[in-house]
Amino acid sequence: MNKKVLWLIGGVSFVLLSIFVVSALLIFSLLLSGYSDNLESHGDIAYIEIVGPIMDSKEIVSQLDKVGKNKHIRGLLLRIDSPGGGVGASQEIYEAVLRVRQKKKVVASMGGVAASGGYYIAIAADKIVANSGTITGSIGVLMDHANVGELLKFLKIDANILTAGKNKDIGSPLRPLSEDDRQLLQSVLDDLHSQFKAAVKKQRKLSDTEIEQVADGRIFTGRQAQKLKLIDQLGNQQAAIDVLKDLANIEGEPDIVHPKKKTLNMLDLLLASDLENKLTTLFYTFRENRLLYMSEGLLL
């Protein structure tokens, strides 16, 4: 048997094996994808979780809109265990919670961490319940910048930037920030910070003095936050359910419905248009309870 035939057999075998492996992974991942109760079904309370870094708002906003349209649901329990994330995503979820609040009672239950963007979302609720040891607050905005230009020079890598518009490459890691860059970026951060403060001041009914005391980016425990009027009361998730029952006039044991929730699987990763966001979320799931800001860009 000559070499060409051997190469052909080997190539075909490799392709077939690859197809088999990919197919097996897809089938296995689909089998692992579970679904729970649907938010469009009957129930007293809808339960929605916001866990980990807030990198994308699409799924949560969709869930919240379903709750708002469901005439059978009388209240929303929003369980938050997140250190924050993207500015835009946090604001979109905040607005979606406000839309639900126009029709139903909403209570936010804080887990281990509900800070920055996680806190931004919580203030849209009628009431906020946190554990005494919950880490919350962090009313501020962050932008990271690393200059790797000198490292590239050391590695003898010549990197060039071409732009149309003098500020188009602002924040590029290939060059240091100029003073003009710093002023421009700081003005953006200050504007976003003022939006965050205005939302907290309005929803928590704080005075000018009170908001300035808490909105410098610092974190608080749940107990500290209660004294500063950033949350309403201390308690666990069951306590939050009890508060929601009172607000929504629900008697007895409430029927709690959960969103149609699909686990992240191989098929999602292969077909996702927002693959980068999904991979980032997947990677940082292992770090979700750390007090870190976790990616480049503007973060709450």
C-alpha positions as CSV (number, residue, x, y, z in Angstrom):
1,M,0.0,0.0,0.0
2,N,1.6,3.3,-1.1
3,K,2.0,6.4,1.0
4,K,-0.8,8.4,-0.7
5,V,-3.4,5.7,0.2
6,L,-2.1,5.7,3.8
7,W,-2.4,9.5,4.0
8,L,-5.9,9.4,2.5
9,I,-7.0,6.7,5.0
10,G,-5.5,8.6,7.9
11,G,-7.1,11.9,6.8
12,V,-10.5,10.4,6.4
13,S,-10.2,8.6,9.8
14,F,-9.2,11.9,11.5
15,V,-12.1,13.7,10.0
16,L,-14.6,11.0,11.0
17,L,-13.1,10.8,14.5
18,S,-13.4,14.6,14.9
19,I,-17.0,14.5,13.8
20,F,-17.7,11.8,16.3
21,V,-16.1,13.6,19.2
22,V,-17.8,16.9,18.4
23,S,-21.2,15.2,18.0
24,A,-20.7,13.3,21.3
25,L,-19.9,16.5,23.1
26,L,-22.9,18.3,21.7
27,I,-25.2,15.4,22.7
28,F,-23.7,15.2,26.1
29,S,-24.0,19.0,26.7
30,L,-27.6,19.0,25.5
31,L,-28.5,16.2,27.9
32,L,-27.0,18.3,30.7
33,S,-29.1,21.3,29.8
34,G,-32.0,21.4,32.3
35,Y,-35.1,23.5,32.4
36,S,-37.2,24.6,35.4
37,D,-40.6,26.2,35.8
38,N,-41.5,28.8,33.4
39,L,-42.2,32.5,34.3
40,E,-45.3,32.4,32.1
41,S,-47.0,29.8,34.3
42,H,-49.3,30.4,37.3
43,G,-47.7,31.4,40.6
44,D,-47.6,33.9,43.4
45,I,-44.0,34.9,43.3
46,A,-41.4,35.0,40.5
47,Y,-37.8,34.2,41.6
48,I,-35.0,35.6,39.4
49,E,-31.3,35.2,40.2
50,I,-28.5,37.6,39.2
51,V,-25.3,35.7,40.0
52,G,-21.7,36.5,39.1
53,P,-20.4,39.2,36.9
54,I,-23.0,41.3,35.0
55,M,-21.6,41.2,31.5
56,D,-24.8,40.8,29.5
57,S,-28.4,41.9,30.2
58,K,-30.4,40.1,27.5
59,E,-31.4,37.0,29.4
60,I,-32.3,38.7,32.7
61,V,-34.2,41.5,30.9
62,S,-36.2,38.9,29.0
63,Q,-37.1,37.1,32.2
64,L,-38.1,40.3,33.9
65,D,-40.3,41.3,31.0
66,K,-42.1,37.9,31.2
67,V,-42.8,38.6,34.9
68,G,-44.2,42.0,34.1
69,K,-46.6,40.5,31.6
70,N,-47.7,37.6,33.7
71,K,-51.0,38.6,35.3
72,H,-51.0,35.7,37.8
73,I,-47.7,36.7,39.5
74,R,-48.1,39.1,42.3
75,G,-44.5,39.7,43.4
76,L,-40.9,39.4,42.3
77,L,-38.0,38.2,44.5
78,L,-34.8,39.3,43.0
79,R,-31.9,37.3,44.4
80,I,-28.6,39.1,43.8
81,D,-25.1,37.7,44.4
82,S,-22.9,39.7,42.1
83,P,-19.9,42.0,42.5
84,G,-21.0,44.2,39.6
85,G,-20.0,44.3,35.9
86,G,-20.7,46.4,32.8
87,V,-22.3,49.8,33.1
88,G,-24.8,49.4,30.3
89,A,-25.8,45.9,31.3
90,S,-26.4,47.0,34.9
91,Q,-28.5,50.0,33.8
92,E,-30.6,47.9,31.4
93,I,-31.5,45.4,34.2
94,Y,-32.2,48.3,36.6
95,E,-34.7,49.8,34.2
96,A,-36.3,46.4,33.6
97,V,-36.8,45.9,37.3
98,L,-38.4,49.4,37.5
99,R,-40.9,48.3,34.8
100,V,-41.9,45.3,36.8
101,R,-42.2,47.4,39.9
102,Q,-44.9,49.5,38.2
103,K,-47.1,46.4,38.1
104,K,-46.0,44.2,41.0
105,K,-44.1,44.4,44.3
106,V,-40.4,43.7,44.1
107,V,-38.0,42.7,46.9
108,A,-34.2,42.4,46.4
109,S,-32.5,39.7,48.5
110,M,-28.7,40.1,48.7
111,G,-26.4,37.1,49.0
112,G,-22.7,37.2,49.8
113,V,-22.0,40.1,47.5
114,A,-24.3,42.7,46.0
115,A,-22.0,45.5,45.2
116,S,-21.5,48.2,42.5
117,G,-23.6,47.1,39.5
118,G,-25.3,44.5,41.7
119,Y,-26.3,47.2,44.1
120,Y,-27.4,49.4,41.2
121,I,-29.9,46.8,40.3
122,A,-31.1,46.2,43.9
123,I,-32.2,49.8,44.4
124,A,-34.9,49.4,41.8
125,A,-36.8,47.2,44.2
126,D,-39.5,48.3,46.7
127,K,-37.4,46.8,49.5
128,I,-33.9,45.5,50.0
129,V,-33.0,42.7,52.4
130,A,-29.4,41.8,53.1
131,N,-27.5,39.6,55.4
132,S,-25.5,41.4,58.1
133,G,-22.3,40.2,56.5
134,T,-23.3,40.9,52.9
135,I,-20.8,43.0,51.0
136,T,-22.6,45.9,49.2
137,G,-22.2,49.5,48.2
138,S,-19.2,50.3,46.0
139,I,-21.0,53.2,44.4
140,G,-18.4,54.1,41.9
141,V,-17.1,53.5,38.4
142,L,-13.8,51.8,37.3
143,M,-11.8,51.7,34.2
144,D,-8.5,49.8,34.0
145,H,-5.6,50.7,31.6
146,A,-2.4,48.9,31.2
147,N,0.4,50.1,28.9
148,V,2.3,47.2,27.4
149,G,4.3,49.3,25.0
150,E,7.6,48.9,26.8
151,L,7.1,45.2,27.1
152,L,6.6,44.9,23.3
153,K,9.8,46.9,22.7
154,F,11.7,44.5,25.0
155,L,10.2,41.6,23.0
156,K,11.3,43.4,19.8
157,I,7.7,43.6,18.6
158,D,6.9,46.7,16.5
159,A,3.2,47.6,17.1
160,N,1.6,50.5,15.2
161,I,-1.8,52.3,15.5
162,L,-3.7,53.8,12.6
163,T,-6.7,56.0,13.4
164,A,-9.2,58.4,11.8
165,G,-10.1,60.7,14.6
166,K,-7.5,61.8,17.1
167,N,-9.2,60.2,20.1
168,K,-10.0,56.9,18.4
169,D,-7.2,55.0,20.1
170,I,-7.7,56.4,23.5
171,G,-7.1,53.8,26.2
172,S,-5.0,51.7,23.8
173,P,-2.5,49.4,25.7
174,L,0.1,50.2,23.0
175,R,0.8,53.7,24.3
176,P,0.7,55.6,27.6
177,L,-2.2,57.9,28.4
178,S,-1.6,61.6,27.7
179,E,-3.0,64.3,29.9
180,D,-5.7,65.0,27.4
181,D,-6.6,61.3,27.4
182,R,-6.9,61.3,31.2
183,Q,-9.1,64.4,31.3
184,L,-11.4,63.0,28.6
185,L,-11.7,59.6,30.2
186,Q,-12.2,61.1,33.7
187,S,-15.1,63.2,32.4
188,V,-16.8,60.0,31.1
189,L,-16.2,58.3,34.5
190,D,-17.5,61.3,36.4
191,D,-20.6,61.5,34.3
192,L,-21.3,57.7,34.8
193,H,-20.7,58.2,38.5
194,S,-23.2,61.0,38.7
195,Q,-25.8,58.9,37.0
196,F,-25.2,56.1,39.6
197,K,-25.4,58.6,42.5
198,A,-28.6,60.1,41.1
199,A,-30.3,56.7,40.9
200,V,-29.3,55.8,44.5
201,K,-30.3,59.2,45.8
202,K,-33.7,58.9,44.1
203,Q,-34.6,55.3,44.9
204,R,-33.2,55.4,48.5
205,K,-34.5,58.9,49.2
206,L,-31.2,60.2,50.4
207,S,-30.2,63.9,51.0
208,D,-27.3,65.5,49.1
209,T,-25.2,65.1,52.2
210,E,-26.2,61.4,52.7
211,I,-25.4,60.4,49.1
212,E,-22.0,62.1,49.2
213,Q,-21.1,60.2,52.4
214,V,-21.6,56.8,50.7
215,A,-20.9,57.3,47.0
216,D,-17.1,57.3,47.0
217,G,-16.7,53.7,45.9
218,R,-16.3,52.2,49.4
219,I,-17.9,48.9,50.3
220,F,-20.2,48.3,53.3
221,T,-21.4,45.3,55.3
222,G,-25.1,44.7,55.3
223,R,-25.3,46.0,58.9
224,Q,-23.4,49.2,58.0
225,A,-25.6,49.7,54.9
226,Q,-28.8,49.5,56.9
227,K,-27.6,52.3,59.2
228,L,-26.8,54.4,56.1
229,K,-30.2,53.7,54.6
230,L,-28.8,51.8,51.6
231,I,-30.9,48.8,52.5
232,D,-34.1,48.3,54.4
233,Q,-33.6,45.4,56.7
234,L,-31.3,42.5,57.7
235,G,-32.3,38.9,56.9
236,N,-31.8,35.9,54.7
237,Q,-33.7,34.9,51.6
238,Q,-36.6,33.6,53.6
239,A,-36.9,36.9,55.4
240,A,-37.0,38.6,52.0
241,I,-39.9,36.2,50.9
242,D,-41.8,37.1,54.1
243,V,-41.4,40.9,53.3
244,L,-42.6,40.3,49.8
245,K,-45.6,38.3,51.0
246,D,-46.6,41.2,53.2
247,L,-46.2,43.8,50.4
248,A,-48.1,41.7,47.9
249,N,-50.8,40.6,50.4
250,I,-50.0,36.9,49.9
251,E,-51.4,34.6,52.5
252,G,-50.0,31.1,53.4
253,E,-47.2,29.4,51.6
254,P,-46.5,31.2,48.3
255,D,-46.2,29.3,45.0
256,I,-42.8,30.4,43.7
257,V,-42.0,30.0,40.0
258,H,-38.5,30.1,38.4
259,P,-37.3,31.2,35.0
260,K,-36.8,28.8,32.2
261,K,-33.1,28.4,32.8
262,K,-30.7,26.7,30.5
263,T,-27.2,25.7,31.6
264,L,-24.2,26.9,29.5
265,N,-23.3,24.0,27.2
266,M,-21.0,23.3,24.3
267,L,-23.7,24.0,21.8
268,D,-24.2,27.5,23.3
269,L,-20.5,28.2,23.0
270,L,-20.3,27.1,19.4
271,L,-23.4,28.9,18.2
272,A,-23.3,32.0,20.5
273,S,-23.1,35.4,18.8
274,D,-21.8,36.8,22.1
275,L,-19.2,34.1,22.6
276,E,-16.7,36.5,24.3
277,N,-19.3,37.5,27.0
278,K,-20.3,33.9,27.6
279,L,-16.6,32.7,28.0
280,T,-15.8,35.7,30.2
281,T,-18.8,34.9,32.4
282,L,-17.9,31.2,32.5
283,F,-14.3,31.9,33.5
284,Y,-15.2,34.3,36.2
285,T,-17.9,32.1,37.7
286,F,-15.1,30.6,39.8
287,R,-14.3,34.0,41.2
288,E,-17.7,35.5,41.6
289,N,-17.5,36.0,45.3
290,R,-14.2,37.9,45.3
291,L,-14.2,41.6,45.6
292,L,-12.7,42.2,42.1
293,Y,-13.5,44.1,39.0
294,M,-13.0,41.6,36.4
295,S,-12.6,42.8,32.8
296,E,-11.5,45.8,30.7
297,G,-13.8,48.6,30.0
298,L,-16.2,50.7,32.2
299,L,-17.4,48.7,35.2
300,L,-19.9,49.3,38.0
